[in-house]
Amino acid sequence: MTLYQLTDTGRQDKKTLKVTDGQVSITADARTAYVLYRGEAARQKTAWGDGAIVKDGSFNSQTFDAWSREGDARIETSDKGWQFTRFGGSQAGRLTQTLRGLTPGTYAASAYVRVGGGRTATLGVSGYGGTPVGRSTDTSPAELKDPVNVWNGTRFQKMQVAFTIPKGRSTAVISLSGSAGGDGAAADFADVRVNPTKVSSKSAHHYFFEDFEAADRAWGPFVNSEGSGSDNPHSHRAERHQGYTRDTSSGDFSFKSFRIGPGDVWQTIPQTLEFKPGRTYRVGLKYQSDTAGQYRLQVRSGGAGEESRTLVDDALPATTHRPLDSWPAADDPRPAGWNDSAPPQDSAPSKDYGTVFSTGGAECGDPYLALTSTGGKGAVTVDDLLVDDLGPASRSTSGCPETGAVSLSVDDVKADAGRDVPVTATFTNHADVPATDVAVELAAPSGFTLQPTSPTTVKTIAPGKTLKVSYTLRVPAEAKPGSYHVSGEATSGYAGQRITALADQKITFHCRPGIRCEAEDAVLRGTTVETLARGQSGDSYVNYPSGSGSFIEWTVDAAEPGEYTLAVHYALQSGDRPLTLSVNGQEIRTDSYPVTGSWSKWSDAQAQVALRAGTNTVRLTSAKDDGPNIDYLTVTASATSTHG
């Protein structure tokens, strides 16, 4: 019998075992795999990377047999058992491989790259009949957050270059290199691949262009920076399904993010999109957004993942009045021959966006694009991302840039239901050239109206100057509690480029006497919003799950101090599920709500409480294991109340 140890590279450590009385004795190491053969195993030959354009691109052979090596390079294994090549000695190193059997067309060469200690890693392709291409990085600022990637949780990130094989050529040379460095400095490469790809014809006209149409570039220049994204990323390529989906703005795919908590969503890093020192760039894209103010496009500088300066900070307005993932109205038109249960729908409207900014010297850090979220259920898509290099940055500015070329802000709005209130927007030209054909437009929430009371356009604004635009906002008397957004957009010309500045100002209306204050719009802790059709007043109601301590908290504005009646609209099929009522942090009472007999039968439970003038909090906390379903709260001034 023959015993072999099983390793990453196949059968090793061959041992011949003597059979005695039908038995063999094996001496083995713990937690080690072995295989036992009668006689000897057939000779094996592994073709690492068989069928791939790059041979042994993951270095699983743990040799450089498929590569030509110059200088210092070695293969290491991660703590999860995956191989990578490290350039880590004092000298520079380089690996090359001749790619064969290529046919005319465009290819993407990529590798996962990680650097440290200031060493530079470079991925290049040459010898294919065109100009050599390459991309380098000397920083790895962002952790990989992709639960299906073997390098999840590390600083490896994808780096890629594209090249086109002309007619009559079938070979190319791919190279991986690491610069010389000191002790502890390293440039690591893993998962080297070359695949056919598609590149938009627009790429030839811009410094950078990404339309998210090619599957091998699913995230384009973006890397996931969502806080919970390492477990379940909420971003992906959304595919157009004509008549059914509405979350693509151009071509067959757009890049979509949805239901993101507070914090960053995605960002670029230097190895995916490099902004060079001392240059001026224009960034443009198309976007769709179904929630005003939740998402902000930013340009930062100073190092992704570290404290950085925000040069551009533009809040995206809503481009559609309903969610990107919603169904059309049941009574929408149905063309002849359409037999599906819902009518067809087009993609949601999109808008164009453009911004200009300048980079400082190398000491100012690496600029990058980012999308950030205030938290919420909204969705956003981006598409046709382009970057134009407009030339050297102005020499009139010293130090590190602090702003983009232009900005827009909307002052705080102190709104009361049923009243007209002033709103002021300010456009600022931070550039050293005039802003031309400036137009400022504010958009009101649904049901509100905005009327300008000053000019909203101007032909020219000199460097460093501002334009203030005044509006009157009419607030409906029946405005429901919740948050509303006034969105602003300013368009202007910059050195022949049309650019955009965006702003958002949130208006919050609290619960107040005389209106229904829906439970799903209150602050919720440990409770859940449910949408089953049970006769509730709106689309939803709030359920207390098992466990005490869950609560619903309304903020209530009272014009005057005094006694008020609180009426809680609830349903309780059976059981004793008491709730504790607290006002302004003080426990008032704990009540067992009478059974209504059905989850679809609603009743009111009332309580008399004292409210102060101004802002109050009303909280209902589960006192036992559960609570009734809550639809809404109403507040009414008591008939016997005397107000001072």
Secondary structure as UniProt FT lines:
FT   STRAND          2..7
FT   TURN            8..9
FT   STRAND          10..16
FT   TURN            21..22
FT   TURN            30..31
FT   STRAND          34..37
FT   TURN            48..51
FT   TURN            55..58
FT   TURN            60..61
FT   TURN            65..66
FT   STRAND          68..71
FT   STRAND          74..77
FT   TURN            79..80
FT   STRAND          83..87
FT   STRAND          93..99
FT   STRAND          105..116
FT   TURN            117..118
FT   STRAND          121..126
FT   STRAND          133..137
FT   TURN            147..148
FT   TURN            150..153
FT   STRAND          157..165
FT   TURN            167..168
FT   STRAND          172..178
FT   TURN            183..184
FT   STRAND          186..196
FT   HELIX           201..205
FT   STRAND          208..210
FT   HELIX           215..217
FT   TURN            218..221
FT   STRAND          222..224
FT   TURN            227..231
FT   STRAND          235..239
FT   STRAND          253..258
FT   STRAND          263..268
FT   TURN            270..272
FT   TURN            277..278
FT   STRAND          279..289
FT   TURN            292..294
FT   STRAND          295..301
FT   TURN            304..305
FT   STRAND          309..315
FT   TURN            324..325
FT   TURN            330..331
FT   TURN            336..337
FT   STRAND          351..358
FT   HELIX           362..364
FT   STRAND          368..373
FT   STRAND          379..392
FT   TURN            395..396
FT   STRAND          406..410
FT   TURN            417..418
FT   STRAND          420..429
FT   STRAND          435..443
FT   TURN            446..447
FT   STRAND          449..452
FT   STRAND          457..461
FT   TURN            463..464
FT   STRAND          466..474
FT   TURN            477..478
FT   STRAND          482..494
FT   TURN            495..496
FT   STRAND          497..509
FT   TURN            513..514
FT   STRAND          517..518
FT   HELIX           519..521
FT   STRAND          523..525
FT   STRAND          528..530
FT   STRAND          541..543
FT   TURN            548..549
FT   STRAND          551..558
FT   STRAND          562..571
FT   STRAND          579..583
FT   TURN            584..585
FT   STRAND          586..591
FT   TURN            599..600
FT   STRAND          603..611
FT   STRAND          614..622
FT   STRAND          629..637
FT   TURN            639..640
//
